[in-house]
C-alpha cells in the first residue's frame, strides 16, 4: 500500500514538474526558494499551469483584482467621457479610489433583509449559487499557453456554462416572491432568449471558420485575427455580450426608473453585493472569449524576460480593452425599451449571425480553414 501511495505521489510530482509556467525574470528568486525544505514543492505547485491558470491568472486572482478596481475605473472613465466628476468625495486627493473600500464595507456589513413573503432558503442561496458557476468558464479560456483545462470541446462547454447563467438570475426573481422582481424576471427571460440564439450561432460561425473547438489552438494559430476574417460574427458576439451583461443600453430588466432593480430588487447586503459583481464576472469571461476567438488570444510581441507570461500579458490587455469598450457603451447610448431590445435580438442580430455562418462556410470552403 505504501509503495502504491509513493508511486502516485511520484507520478503527481512528475506531472507537476513537466508542466510549469516558465518565467525567466523570476528564475533566480524561484531557485532560491526551491532550496528551502518545502519551498521547492510549493513553487512547483504554484507554477503548475492548471493551478496557475485556475487560481492566479486568468482565473480567480485576476478576476478578483478586476472586480476590485473595475467599478472605480468604469465610474471615472464614464465621468470623463460625459464631462462630469466620477467618484471624488471620499479622499479626493486619491481620485476617489477609496470608494471601492466604502462599497465593499457597505456590502459586507449591511443588514441582509429577507422579507416575509420570500422563499427564505432559496432567497439566501441563489446569490451564492449564481456567483460560483460564473467562475467555471475561466477554467477553459487560455491566456496564451496557460490554461487550466485544455479540451477539444472547450467552446461547447463554455457555451453550456454561459447559457446556465440565466437560470440562476431567474431563480433570484422567483425566490424573491415579489411582483416587482417578477416583472424584472420576465423581462430578463425575454432578453435572454432574444440574444442567446444569435450569440451561439456567431460562436458556431467561428468554430466552422477555424475547424476546431480547442481554444488553445484557436488562440495560438490565428494567422489573421478572427475580427478581420469574419467581422459580422465579431459584431454579433460583441452586441450579444453587451446584452448578456445587462448593462446600459441593454439594462432593460433592471430599469431603475421603472423596476428599482429588476429580479434582485429585494436583495441587500452581501447578497446584493454578489449579484452586483456578477455582471463584471460575465463581462470578463465573455471579453476573454472574444479575445481568443477574434483578437488572437495571447498573441503579440514576445516579452522575453516574462517567458510564458508574455502571452498572459497580451491576453489580459486585450480582454481589458474589450471590457472597457463594453462598459463605456452606457455613456454613449440611452437605454432601449423592451420591445426594441427584443427586435434587435430576434431580427437584426439573428440575421447577422446567419450571415456570419455563411461567411465562415465560404472562407472554409475557399481557403481550407485558417487554423
N, C-alpha and C positions, 0 to 999 in steps of 0.2 A: 504493500500500500504506500509506504514511504517513497519507494522508487517511482511509482506512478505519479505521485504528487511532485516529486523533483523533476520528472520529465515534463510534466505540464508547465511547471514554473520556468524551466529552461526554454521550453518552446515559446512561452509568452515573452520572455526576455529577448529571445532571438527575433521574434516578430516585431517587438518594440524597437530594438536597435536597428533593424533593417529598413525602417520606415520613418526616418527622422526628418524634421524641418531643418534645413541647413541654413545657418545664419553666420557668414564669415566674420562679420564685425563683432560678434559676441563670443567667438570661439575661445579667446584667452580666458574670459570670465567663466565660461562653461567648463573648460578644462580644470580650472582651479576648484570649482565647486564639485566636480566629479571625483576629486581626490578625498573628499570627506567620506566618512563611513557609509552613509545612506544617500549622500548628495548625488552620486552618480546615477543611482536608480531614479531619484526624484527628477533630476534634469532630463534624463532619457524619457521618462513618462510624460513630463510636461511638453517635450518637443515631439512626442509621438503624434503623427499627423492626424489621426482620427480624434484624439483627445484635444489637440491644439485647435483643430477646426471647430469642434463642437462647443468647447468651453471658453476658448480665448478669442479666436478670430477666424472666420467671420461670424462666429457663434455668440454665445451668451455674453461674454465680457464686452465685446464691441457693441452689441445691441444695447447693453446696459449703459454704456457711455453715451451712445446716441440718444437714448431715452432721457438721459440726464440733461444733455446740452441742447438737443434739437428744438424743444419747445421755446427756449430762450432765443436761439438763432432764428427760428421762424418768426417770432414776435418782432425782434429787432429788424430783420430783413424786410418783413412786410411793412413795418413802420417807416422804414427808409423809402420804400417804393411808393407808399401813399403820402409821403411828406408829413408824417406825424411822428410823435415820440413813442417809442416802444417802452418796455419795462424800464423805469427810470427812478422811481421814488425811493426804492429800497437800496440804500448805499449807492447813491447816484454816481459817485466817482469810480465805481466799478462797472458802470454801464447797466446797472440793474440785474447783474448776473445772480445776485443773492435771491432773486425772485424764485429761482429753481429750488433753493432750500426752503423758502417760505411755502411754496406749493407742496413740497414733499412733506413738511411737518404738518401742514393742514390736512392732507390726505391721510396721514398715518394716525393722527390723534383726534380727528374729528369723530364725533359720535356716529356709529353705524345705526341708523334708524330702520327698523323693519315695521312697516305699518300693519295694522291688524288684519287686513284682507289679503296680504301677500301669502304665497305658499312658502312658508318660512325656510324649510330645509333647502329647497331648490333656489330660493332667493339668495341665500348666503353662499351656496356652492357655485352657482353659474359664473360669477366673475372670475373665480379661480379656474374653473373648467374652461373658460374662454381664453384666459391668459396663457395657460400652459401649452395647449395644442398649437398655438400660433408659432411656437419656437421650433416645432418639429421640421418644417421645410428647410431650416438652416442646415440640417444635417446633410442635405443632398446638394446644396448650392456650393460650387467650388470657387475658391479665390485663388486663381492661378492653378498651381498643382496641389493646393491644400484643400482637402475635402474630408469630411468625417466618414461618409459612406458613398463609395462610388459604385454605381449600378447602371446597367443599360436601360433601366426603366425609371430613371430619375425624374424626368419630366412628368410621366404619368403619376408617379407617387406625389409629387409636389402639387399637381393639379387636383388630385383627390383630396389632399390635406387642405388646400386653399378653399375647395368647394365645401368643406365641412364647417368653415368659419361661420357662415350664415346661420347654421343650425343653433349654435351657441348664442348668437345675438338674438335670434328669435326666442330662444329659451329665456333670455333676460326679460323680455316683454311679457311672456306668458307667466313667469314666476311672479312678476310684479302684481298681476291681477288688478290692473288699473286701466280705466278707459283711455287715458292719455297715452300710457305705454302701449296699449293695444293698437291705437291708431298709428303710432310710430312703428310698431312691429309689422303691421300690414303694409305700410309704405316700404319698409325695409325689404320685405319679401318680394314686393313688386319690382323693386330696383335690382335685387339680386338676380331674379330671373331675366331681367332686361339686359344686363351686361354680361352675365356669365357665359351664355352660349357663344356670343361673338368673341369674348375673351379666349375661350377654349379653342374655338376654330382658328383664331390668329396664332395661337401656340402650335396647333396642329400644322398650320401652314409652314412654320419654321422647322418642324420635325420632318416634313416632306422635303423641304429645301436641303436640310443637312443630311438626311438619310440616316439619322441616328437620334436616339433619345438620351444618350450619355452626355451629360452637361460638361464633363471634363474634356471630352473630345471636341464638343462644340466650341467651348471657350478657348481651347488651346490651338485649334486648327482652322481658324477663320482667316482665310487669305484676304477676304473682303468682308468688312463688318456687315452683319445682317441688316442693319438700318439702311444701308445703301442697296443691298440686294433686293429687299422687299420693304420699302418704306411704308406701304399701306398696312402691312402687318404690324409695323412698329407704331403707327398712329393708333390703330385699333387697340393694341396692347396698352399703350400709354393712357388712352382715354378710359379703357376698362379698369386700369389700376387706380385712376383718379376716382372713378365711381365706386370701386371696392373699398377705398379708404373713407368714404362718406364725408369727405371734406368739401368745402366750397370749391366750385359752384354746384357740387352734387350732394350737398348736405341736406338732402330732401327729407330724409327720415328723421332728422334732428333739428328741423327748422325751429329755432328758439322763439321766434315771434308767434308761432302757431302751436307748438307742442311742448315747449320748455326744454326737453332733452330727448325726445324720441323714446326708444324702447327702454332706456335706462333712467327715465325721469325720476323714479322713486329711490334711486341709489344715492348713498352718501358715504363719506369717509373712505376707507381703504378700498371698499367695493367699487366706488366711483373712480378712484384713482387707477385701479387695474383696468377698468373699462376705458378710461381716458387715454392710457398709453397703448391700447390695442391698435389704434389707427396708425401709430408710429411703427409698431411691430409689423403690421401688414405692409406699410409703405416701404420699410427696409427690405422685407422679403421680396416683394414684387419689384422693387428697384434693383435688387441683386439679380433676380431672374431676368429682368430686362437687360442688365449689363452683360450677362452671359449670352443671351440669345441674340442681342442686337449690337452690342458695343465691344465685342471681342473679349469679354471676360477680364482676365488679368493680364492681357497682352499690353505691351508698352515697352519703352526703352528700358533695358536691363540696368538695374542699380546693383552693381557688382558686390558691394560690401554687405548688402542685405540678403544676398542669396535668394532663397525661395520666397522670402518676404517681399521681394520686388513685385511679384505678381499680385500679392495680397494688397500692397500699397495702391497699385493701379486699379484693382478691383474696387477697393473702398472709395477711392477718389471718384471713379465713375458713378458708383452707387449713390454717393452723397450728392453729386450733381443732379442725378435723376430725382432723388428725394426732394432736393431744394426746388427743382422745377415743378414737381407735383404740388408743393405747399404754397408756392407763390401764385398759383392759379387763383387763390382765394382773394387776392388783392386786385385782380385784373377783371374777373368775370362776376356778375351778380348770380345769385342762386337761381337755378332753374326750378320751375314748377314740376309737380309730379308727372303731369301729362307730357311735359316737354322732355323730361328725363326718360320716360318710357318710350317716347317716339325716337329719341336718339338711339337707345339700345336696340329696339326691335326693328328699326328702319335703317338708319344711316350706318350704325356700327355693324349690324348683321350683314348688310350688303357689302360693306367694305371688307369684312372678314372673308366672305366668299370670293371676292376679287383677289384677296391676298393668297388664297389657296390656289386659284388659277395661275397666278404669277409664279408661285413656288413650283407647281407642276411643270409649267413651261420652262423654267430655268433648269429644273432637274432633268427633264427630258432632253433639253437642248444642250446643256453643259455637262450632264452626267454626274450632277451633285457637286457640292462645294466643300465637303469635308472628306 
